[in-house]
Amino acid sequence: MNLVTADTAEQLLQALGEQLEAAGARYDLVVIGGSALLALGYVRRPTRDVDVLALLGPDGLQAAQPLPMPLQTAAARVARDFALPRDWLNSEPGSMLQLGLPEGFEARLESRSYGPALTVHFASRYDQIHFKLYALADRGPGKHEADLRALSPTHDELRSAARWTRTHDPSEGHREILSAALAHLGLRDVDLGA
């Protein structure tokens, strides 16, 4: 298996939870991207990895870069057992934590337990719309546009996502690309600021 699918996403996370329990470790992961969309049933397309945005602890969201060593070890064992790339548990999206998340993000997380050692908190549909619009403007059409369309955003949700996206990249070039992406999605004349 080289890709995470709707059928295997739950198996992988369950296996990760079992590995953590065997090691006497416990984590709460905040997951975004394609694997979160798969787990919540919004898309069926396979994805290459599970995108970890952060760890969730008593003090709220915490950076997951690099992943703690017990989590890395457990993920490596799951990779071996399921013939996945070693980096299938990907903490690179953690950089978004420093740039700021949509207001109210943490309160909207959708949580699932995978045994006593692992709880995964998936980004909500609303927040995924924000992330996918940013990715569409940043990387162009393809899976991000398909994912965004699968989420069926309202015009108000797209406007909110566009305003948030501008906080991550206020450049004129990004504004123009974002405006074109919104028009492509059927939303014109959105005030994106200067």
C-alpha positions in Angstrom: 0.0 0.0 0.0 1.5 3.3 -1.0 -1.5 5.6 -0.5 -4.0 6.2 2.3 -7.5 5.5 1.1 -11.0 5.8 2.7 -10.8 2.1 3.5 -7.4 2.2 5.1 -7.4 5.5 6.9 -9.2 4.1 10.0 -6.9 1.0 10.0 -3.8 3.1 9.9 -4.9 5.3 12.8 -6.0 2.3 14.8 -2.7 0.6 14.2 -0.9 3.8 15.3 -3.0 3.9 18.4 -2.0 0.3 19.2 1.7 1.0 18.6 1.5 4.0 21.0 -0.3 2.0 23.6 2.3 -0.7 23.4 5.0 1.9 23.9 3.2 3.5 26.9 2.8 6.8 25.0 -0.4 8.9 24.4 -1.0 11.7 21.9 -3.8 13.9 20.7 -3.1 14.8 17.0 -4.8 17.6 15.0 -5.1 16.4 11.4 -6.0 18.4 8.3 -5.9 17.8 4.5 -6.9 14.9 2.4 -6.7 12.3 5.2 -9.1 14.4 7.4 -11.5 14.7 4.5 -11.3 10.9 4.0 -11.9 10.2 7.6 -14.9 12.5 7.8 -16.4 11.2 4.5 -16.1 14.3 2.4 -13.9 12.8 -0.3 -13.0 9.3 -1.6 -9.7 10.1 -3.3 -6.5 8.5 -1.9 -3.9 10.7 -0.3 -0.2 10.2 0.2 0.0 11.0 3.9 -1.7 12.1 7.1 -1.1 15.8 7.6 -0.5 16.6 11.3 -1.1 20.3 12.0 -0.4 20.2 15.7 -0.5 18.2 19.0 -3.4 19.1 21.3 -2.5 19.3 25.0 -3.9 20.8 28.2 -2.6 24.2 27.1 -4.2 24.0 23.6 -2.5 23.5 20.2 1.3 22.8 20.3 3.8 22.6 17.5 4.3 19.0 16.1 7.5 19.7 14.3 9.4 17.5 14.7 7.0 14.8 15.8 7.9 13.5 19.3 10.2 10.5 19.2 7.7 7.9 20.5 5.2 9.1 17.8 7.9 8.8 15.2 8.8 5.3 16.3 5.2 4.2 16.3 4.6 5.8 12.9 7.7 4.0 11.5 6.3 0.6 12.7 2.9 1.3 11.0 4.8 2.3 7.8 6.6 -1.0 7.9 3.5 -3.0 8.6 1.4 -1.4 5.9 4.1 -0.8 3.3 3.7 3.0 3.5 6.4 5.7 2.9 8.3 6.4 6.2 6.9 9.9 6.2 3.2 9.0 5.9 2.6 10.9 9.2 3.6 14.3 8.0 4.1 17.2 10.4 5.1 19.8 7.7 1.7 21.5 7.8 2.6 22.6 11.3 4.0 25.8 9.9 0.4 27.0 9.5 0.1 27.1 13.2 2.6 30.0 13.3 0.7 31.9 10.6 -2.6 31.7 12.5 -5.7 29.5 12.1 -9.3 30.5 11.3 -11.0 32.0 14.4 -12.7 29.4 16.5 -10.7 26.5 14.9 -10.1 24.5 18.1 -13.8 24.6 19.1 -14.9 23.1 15.7 -12.5 20.1 15.8 -14.2 16.7 15.3 -12.6 14.1 17.5 -12.2 10.3 17.3 -10.5 7.9 19.6 -8.2 5.1 18.3 -7.8 3.2 21.5 -6.7 4.7 24.8 -3.4 6.1 23.4 -4.5 8.1 20.4 -7.2 10.7 19.8 -7.3 12.4 16.4 -9.0 15.8 16.1 -9.9 16.4 12.5 -10.3 20.0 11.1 -14.0 20.8 10.5 -15.5 21.2 7.1 -15.6 25.0 7.6 -11.8 25.1 8.4 -11.0 22.7 5.6 -12.6 25.2 3.2 -10.2 27.8 4.4 -7.2 25.5 4.0 -8.3 24.3 0.6 -8.9 27.7 -0.8 -5.5 28.8 0.3 -3.9 25.7 -1.3 -5.9 26.3 -4.5 -4.6 29.9 -4.7 -1.1 28.8 -3.7 -0.7 25.7 -5.8 -3.3 25.9 -8.5 -6.2 23.6 -9.6 -6.1 19.8 -9.1 -6.8 17.9 -5.9 -7.3 21.1 -3.9 -10.0 22.4 -6.2 -11.6 19.0 -6.3 -11.6 18.8 -2.5 -12.9 22.3 -2.2 -15.8 21.5 -4.6 -16.5 18.3 -2.7 -17.0 20.5 0.5 -19.7 22.5 -1.4 -18.8 25.9 0.2 -21.4 28.6 0.3 -20.4 32.1 -1.0 -20.2 33.3 2.6 -17.8 30.5 3.5 -15.7 31.3 0.5 -15.6 35.0 1.5 -14.5 34.1 5.0 -11.9 31.8 3.7 -10.6 34.4 1.3 -10.3 37.0 4.1 -8.3 34.4 6.2 -6.1 33.5 3.2 -5.1 37.1 2.8 -3.8 37.1 6.4 -1.3 34.4 5.3 -0.2 36.2 2.1 -1.1 39.8 1.8 0.9 40.3 -1.5 -0.7 41.8 -4.6 0.2 38.7 -6.6 -1.6 36.4 -4.2 -4.6 38.8 -4.2 -4.9 38.5 -8.0 -4.5 34.7 -8.0 -7.1 34.4 -5.2 -9.5 36.7 -7.0 -9.2 34.5 -10.1 -9.7 31.3 -8.1 -12.8 32.7 -6.5 -14.2 33.8 -9.9 -13.4 30.3 -11.2 -15.5 29.0 -8.3 -18.4 31.3 -9.3 -17.8 34.1 -6.8 -16.9 37.5 -8.3 -16.4 41.0 -6.9 -15.1 39.9 -3.5 -13.3 42.8 -1.6 -9.9 41.3 -0.9 -8.3 44.5 0.2 -5.2 46.1 -1.4 
